[in-house]
Amino acid sequence: MTGDDAHGGDSRAGDAAASQPSTPRPLIERVALAGIAVLVAGLFGGMGLAALAGGEVFLGVMGGIGALMTVWAAASNLRRG
């Protein structure tokens, strides 16, 4: 094992993927994925609101957090490609 490979595995395994340039996703694909994420965020938000209305505070907060995280993932997908 050399000092270059901290994990002790074969360093050639990731070389092929690392040498190919990463191309960004097409805009239509990013918009479609963001649309799906917004739909899922709406479901999380609806579940959170229903849980809060039913007195389940923990479940409501978790639904709200899930909705915020999903919207964040959609926004980052649109921004970075």
C-alpha positions in Angstrom: 0.0 0.0 0.0 1.3 3.4 -0.9 0.8 6.7 0.9 -1.3 8.0 -2.0 -4.2 5.6 -1.5 -5.7 6.2 1.9 -8.3 3.4 1.6 -5.9 0.6 0.6 -8.0 -0.3 -2.5 -7.1 -0.3 -6.2 -6.9 3.3 -7.2 -7.4 2.5 -10.9 -11.1 1.6 -10.4 -12.2 5.3 -10.3 -9.7 6.6 -12.8 -12.0 6.0 -15.9 -14.9 7.9 -14.3 -12.7 10.7 -13.1 -11.0 11.2 -16.4 -14.3 11.8 -18.3 -15.5 15.3 -18.2 -18.9 15.8 -16.5 -21.5 17.3 -18.7 -24.4 19.2 -17.2 -28.0 17.8 -17.5 -30.1 19.3 -20.3 -32.4 22.1 -19.1 -35.6 20.2 -19.9 -34.4 17.4 -17.6 -33.6 19.7 -14.8 -36.9 21.5 -15.1 -38.8 18.1 -15.1 -36.9 16.9 -12.0 -37.5 20.2 -10.3 -41.3 19.9 -11.1 -41.4 16.4 -9.6 -39.6 17.6 -6.5 -42.1 20.5 -6.1 -44.9 18.0 -6.4 -43.4 15.8 -3.7 -42.7 18.9 -1.5 -46.4 19.7 -1.8 -47.3 16.2 -0.6 -44.9 16.6 2.3 -46.3 20.0 3.2 -49.9 18.7 3.0 -49.0 15.8 5.2 -47.4 18.1 7.6 -50.4 20.5 7.7 -52.8 17.6 8.2 -50.7 16.2 11.0 -50.5 19.6 12.7 -54.3 19.9 12.4 -54.7 16.5 13.9 -52.5 17.4 16.9 -49.4 15.4 15.8 -46.8 18.1 16.3 -43.7 15.9 15.7 -45.1 14.4 12.5 -46.1 17.9 11.3 -42.7 19.3 11.9 -41.1 16.4 10.1 -43.4 16.9 7.1 -42.5 20.5 7.0 -38.8 19.8 7.2 -39.2 17.2 4.4 -40.9 19.8 2.2 -38.2 22.4 2.8 -35.4 19.9 2.0 -37.2 18.7 -1.2 -37.6 22.3 -2.4 -33.9 22.9 -1.6 -32.9 19.9 -3.6 -35.0 21.1 -6.5 -33.5 24.6 -6.4 -30.0 23.2 -6.3 -30.7 20.9 -9.2 -31.9 23.8 -11.3 -29.0 26.0 -10.3 -26.0 23.6 -10.7 -27.3 21.4 -13.5 
